[in-house]
Structure formats: structure tokens, C-alpha cells
């Protein structure tokens, strides 16, 4: 018979690393797009 699941017993360190990596990529992509748009506005005025 299968073991009973105990809430909070699973090791989620890999999922946490992946999530933090995703947030970092999202943050830097957003910042890059904003900087690019500002530069584009300044060049084309």
C-alpha cells in the first residue's frame, strides 16, 4: 500500500532555485526592454 503523504515533507529546493531563476530572468528582461524603449525614444525624439 502507498505511504500517506505528509504535507511539507517533500524537498523543494530545486523548484525554489528554478522559480528564483525565472524571477531573475523576468526582472532583467523587463529592465532591458524599458531601457531599450527609453533609448529608442531619445534617439528618435
N, CA and C atoms as a LAMMPS dump frame, in Angstrom:
ITEM: TIMESTEP
0
ITEM: NUMBER OF ATOMS
135
ITEM: BOX BOUNDS ff ff ff
-5.0000000000000000e+02 5.0000000000000000e+02
-5.0000000000000000e+02 5.0000000000000000e+02
-5.0000000000000000e+02 5.0000000000000000e+02
ITEM: ATOMS id mol type element x y z
1 1 1 N 0.837 -1.173 0
2 1 2 C 0 0 0
3 1 3 C 0.892 1.25 0
4 2 1 N 0.43 2.305 -0.624
5 2 2 C 1.208 3.545 -0.716
6 2 3 C 1.281 4.245 0.632
7 3 1 N 2.404 4.962 0.812
8 3 2 C 2.556 5.732 2.052
9 3 3 C 1.628 6.925 2.052
10 4 1 N 1.255 7.34 3.241
11 4 2 C 0.447 8.55 3.374
12 4 3 C 1.324 9.758 3.094
13 5 1 N 0.769 10.71 2.381
14 5 2 C 1.511 11.938 2.101
15 5 3 C 1.51 12.823 3.337
16 6 1 N 2.696 13.319 3.691
17 6 2 C 2.817 14.241 4.823
18 6 3 C 3.098 15.622 4.255
19 7 1 N 2.2 16.548 4.503
20 7 2 C 2.32 17.897 3.971
21 7 3 C 3.624 18.534 4.448
22 8 1 N 4.384 19.089 3.494
23 8 2 C 5.617 19.781 3.835
24 8 3 C 6.83 18.889 3.948
25 9 1 N 6.713 17.625 3.578
26 9 2 C 7.843 16.714 3.729
27 9 3 C 8.687 16.583 2.46
28 10 1 N 8.218 17.116 1.346
29 10 2 C 8.947 16.99 0.092
30 10 3 C 10.067 18.027 -0.002
31 11 1 N 11.212 17.635 -0.555
32 11 2 C 12.324 18.557 -0.759
33 11 3 C 12.039 19.38 -2.015
34 12 1 N 11.867 20.678 -1.836
35 12 2 C 11.519 21.531 -2.972
36 12 3 C 12.638 22.52 -3.314
37 13 1 N 13.868 22.21 -2.922
38 13 2 C 14.977 23.139 -3.158
39 13 3 C 15.205 23.371 -4.655
40 14 1 N 15.079 22.34 -5.475
41 14 2 C 15.263 22.513 -6.919
42 14 3 C 14.168 23.386 -7.521
43 15 1 N 12.931 23.196 -7.081
44 15 2 C 11.828 24.023 -7.569
45 15 3 C 12.025 25.479 -7.158
46 16 1 N 12.532 25.697 -5.941
47 16 2 C 12.782 27.062 -5.476
48 16 3 C 13.869 27.726 -6.309
49 17 1 N 14.936 26.983 -6.625
50 17 2 C 16.015 27.536 -7.458
51 17 3 C 15.494 27.893 -8.841
52 18 1 N 14.68 27.023 -9.407
53 18 2 C 14.117 27.279 -10.72
54 18 3 C 13.222 28.506 -10.699
55 19 1 N 12.387 28.632 -9.68
56 19 2 C 11.483 29.775 -9.566
57 19 3 C 12.258 31.076 -9.404
58 20 1 N 13.304 31.066 -8.565
59 20 2 C 14.1 32.278 -8.376
60 20 3 C 14.847 32.646 -9.656
61 21 1 N 15.292 31.642 -10.396
62 21 2 C 15.927 31.902 -11.692
63 21 3 C 14.946 32.52 -12.676
64 22 1 N 13.729 32.004 -12.693
65 22 2 C 12.691 32.554 -13.563
66 22 3 C 12.394 34.007 -13.207
67 23 1 N 12.308 34.299 -11.91
68 23 2 C 12.054 35.677 -11.485
69 23 3 C 13.201 36.596 -11.884
70 24 1 N 14.432 36.127 -11.765
71 24 2 C 15.589 36.933 -12.135
72 24 3 C 15.589 37.225 -13.633
73 25 1 N 15.315 36.219 -14.443
74 25 2 C 15.265 36.419 -15.893
75 25 3 C 14.147 37.388 -16.262
76 26 1 N 12.993 37.24 -15.628
77 26 2 C 11.863 38.13 -15.891
78 26 3 C 12.205 39.566 -15.52
79 27 1 N 12.84 39.752 -14.371
80 27 2 C 13.212 41.094 -13.913
81 27 3 C 14.185 41.745 -14.88
82 28 1 N 15.248 41.032 -15.263
83 28 2 C 16.26 41.617 -16.141
84 28 3 C 15.729 41.831 -17.558
85 29 1 N 14.852 40.983 -18.02
86 29 2 C 14.244 41.178 -19.331
87 29 3 C 13.375 42.433 -19.326
88 30 1 N 12.591 42.614 -18.279
89 30 2 C 11.736 43.794 -18.162
90 30 3 C 12.573 45.072 -18.109
91 31 1 N 13.633 45.056 -17.305
92 31 2 C 14.511 46.222 -17.213
93 31 3 C 15.153 46.517 -18.567
94 32 1 N 15.606 45.487 -19.266
95 32 2 C 16.23 45.667 -20.577
96 32 3 C 15.259 46.274 -21.582
97 33 1 N 14.036 45.807 -21.588
98 33 2 C 13.03 46.337 -22.518
99 33 3 C 12.743 47.799 -22.21
100 34 1 N 12.621 48.145 -20.935
101 34 2 C 12.352 49.534 -20.558
102 34 3 C 13.505 50.432 -20.979
103 35 1 N 14.743 49.999 -20.72
104 35 2 C 15.914 50.785 -21.128
105 35 3 C 15.944 50.933 -22.644
106 36 1 N 15.676 49.865 -23.367
107 36 2 C 15.65 49.921 -24.829
108 36 3 C 14.605 50.917 -25.326
109 37 1 N 13.422 50.898 -24.738
110 37 2 C 12.37 51.829 -25.151
111 37 3 C 12.743 53.267 -24.848
112 38 1 N 13.383 53.507 -23.709
113 38 2 C 13.825 54.864 -23.37
114 38 3 C 14.87 55.344 -24.37
115 39 1 N 15.842 54.481 -24.682
116 39 2 C 16.865 54.852 -25.658
117 39 3 C 16.262 55.096 -27.04
118 40 1 N 15.324 54.271 -27.417
119 40 2 C 14.651 54.428 -28.712
120 40 3 C 13.913 55.756 -28.767
121 41 1 N 13.275 56.124 -27.671
122 41 2 C 12.571 57.398 -27.604
123 41 3 C 13.562 58.563 -27.692
124 42 1 N 14.7 58.452 -27.004
125 42 2 C 15.687 59.528 -27.001
126 42 3 C 16.332 59.699 -28.386
127 43 1 N 16.551 58.616 -29.088
128 43 2 C 17.193 58.683 -30.399
129 43 3 C 16.226 59.244 -31.44
130 44 1 N 14.974 58.777 -31.42
131 44 2 C 14.007 59.204 -32.423
132 44 3 C 13.197 60.427 -32.015
133 45 1 N 13.345 60.818 -30.78
134 45 2 C 12.733 62.004 -30.224
135 45 3 C 11.363 62.278 -30.671
